[in-house]
Amino acid sequence: QVQLVESGGGLVQPGGSLRLSCAASGSIFDINSMEWYRQAPGKQRELVATITSTGATNYANSVKGRFTISRNKNTVYLQMNSLKPEDMAVYYCYVVGVSPYNGDEYAYWGQGTQVTVSS
């Protein structure tokens, strides 16, 4: 079993910054991609950013130029700058990988961390 532990959420003013972290631990797991999703109350969960094992990144249009996804070993980060009220949501990390023992693909969700943007 793999556990994903998120941290870094909190309350910031519009224009402020936060850095989210998601650390993977537990069973051996070859990570193919790490992603960040977010979900606001009453809304669908949406993909925010992705980073692959090659380092390629993709971003939702709404966060391009403001958010940066990065990875260091088994931890994925989301640097969020110039935050807007519409960024307020619960942010979830999502990790997809392959077992080195049987080749099966697995995916795991983090527990979520609240980001609040308010004056």
C-alpha positions as CSV (number, residue, x, y, z in Angstrom):
1,Q,0.0,0.0,0.0
2,V,1.1,3.5,-0.8
3,Q,0.2,6.5,1.3
4,L,0.1,10.1,0.1
5,V,0.3,12.8,2.7
6,E,-0.5,16.3,1.7
7,S,0.5,19.5,3.5
8,G,0.8,23.3,2.9
9,G,-2.8,24.4,2.6
10,G,-4.1,27.4,4.5
11,L,-5.5,30.9,4.3
12,V,-4.0,33.6,2.0
13,Q,-5.1,36.9,0.6
14,P,-5.6,37.5,-3.1
15,G,-2.3,37.9,-4.8
16,G,-0.6,35.7,-2.1
17,S,1.3,32.5,-2.5
18,L,1.2,28.9,-1.1
19,R,3.3,25.8,-1.7
20,L,1.6,22.5,-1.4
21,S,3.5,19.2,-0.9
22,C,2.5,15.6,-1.4
23,A,4.8,12.9,-0.1
24,A,4.4,9.2,-1.2
25,S,5.5,6.5,1.2
26,G,5.0,2.8,1.8
27,S,5.2,0.0,-0.8
28,I,7.8,0.2,-3.6
29,F,6.1,1.9,-6.6
30,D,7.6,3.2,-9.8
31,I,5.9,6.5,-10.4
32,N,4.8,7.4,-13.9
33,S,3.0,10.7,-13.2
34,M,2.0,12.9,-10.3
35,E,-0.9,15.3,-10.6
36,W,-2.8,17.9,-8.7
37,Y,-6.6,18.2,-8.7
38,R,-8.9,20.6,-7.0
39,Q,-12.6,20.6,-6.0
40,A,-14.6,23.6,-4.9
41,P,-18.0,23.1,-3.1
42,G,-20.7,22.1,-5.5
43,K,-18.3,21.7,-8.4
44,Q,-16.7,18.9,-10.2
45,R,-13.1,17.8,-9.4
46,E,-10.8,19.3,-12.0
47,L,-7.2,18.6,-13.1
48,V,-4.9,21.5,-12.3
49,A,-1.4,20.2,-13.2
50,T,0.5,17.1,-14.2
51,I,4.2,16.1,-14.2
52,T,5.4,12.9,-15.9
53,S,8.5,10.8,-15.2
54,T,10.3,12.6,-17.9
55,G,9.6,16.0,-16.3
56,A,7.0,17.1,-18.9
57,T,4.3,19.3,-17.4
58,N,0.8,20.3,-18.3
59,Y,-1.4,23.0,-16.7
60,A,-5.1,23.9,-16.8
61,N,-5.5,27.2,-18.7
62,S,-6.9,28.9,-15.5
63,V,-3.5,28.5,-13.7
64,K,-0.9,28.8,-16.5
65,G,1.7,31.4,-15.6
66,R,0.7,31.3,-11.9
67,F,1.2,27.7,-10.7
68,T,4.3,25.5,-11.0
69,I,4.4,21.7,-10.5
70,S,7.7,20.1,-9.6
71,R,9.0,16.8,-8.2
72,N,11.8,15.7,-5.9
73,K,12.1,11.9,-5.5
74,N,8.7,10.8,-4.1
75,T,7.4,14.3,-3.3
76,V,5.4,16.4,-5.7
77,Y,5.0,20.2,-5.1
78,L,2.6,22.8,-6.3
79,Q,3.8,26.4,-6.1
80,M,0.8,28.7,-6.3
81,N,1.5,32.4,-6.9
82,S,-0.9,35.3,-7.6
83,L,-3.7,33.4,-6.0
84,K,-7.3,34.4,-6.9
85,P,-10.6,33.8,-5.0
86,E,-11.6,31.3,-7.7
87,D,-8.6,29.2,-6.7
88,M,-10.2,28.4,-3.4
89,A,-10.8,24.6,-3.2
90,V,-9.7,21.4,-1.6
91,Y,-6.5,20.3,-3.5
92,Y,-5.8,16.6,-4.0
93,C,-2.6,14.9,-5.3
94,Y,-3.0,11.9,-7.5
95,V,-0.1,9.5,-8.3
96,V,-0.1,6.8,-11.0
97,G,2.6,4.2,-11.1
98,V,3.6,0.6,-11.8
99,S,4.5,-2.2,-9.4
100,P,8.1,-3.4,-10.1
101,Y,7.1,-6.9,-9.1
102,N,4.1,-7.7,-11.3
103,G,3.8,-4.7,-13.7
104,D,0.3,-3.8,-12.5
105,E,-0.7,-0.2,-12.7
106,Y,-1.9,1.5,-9.5
107,A,-3.3,4.9,-8.6
108,Y,-3.6,6.7,-5.3
109,W,-5.3,9.8,-4.0
110,G,-4.0,12.1,-1.2
111,Q,-6.3,13.1,1.6
112,G,-6.8,16.7,0.4
113,T,-5.7,20.0,1.8
114,Q,-7.9,23.2,2.0
115,V,-6.8,26.3,0.2
116,T,-8.7,29.4,1.1
117,V,-8.2,32.7,-0.7
118,S,-9.9,35.7,0.9
119,S,-9.4,39.3,1.9
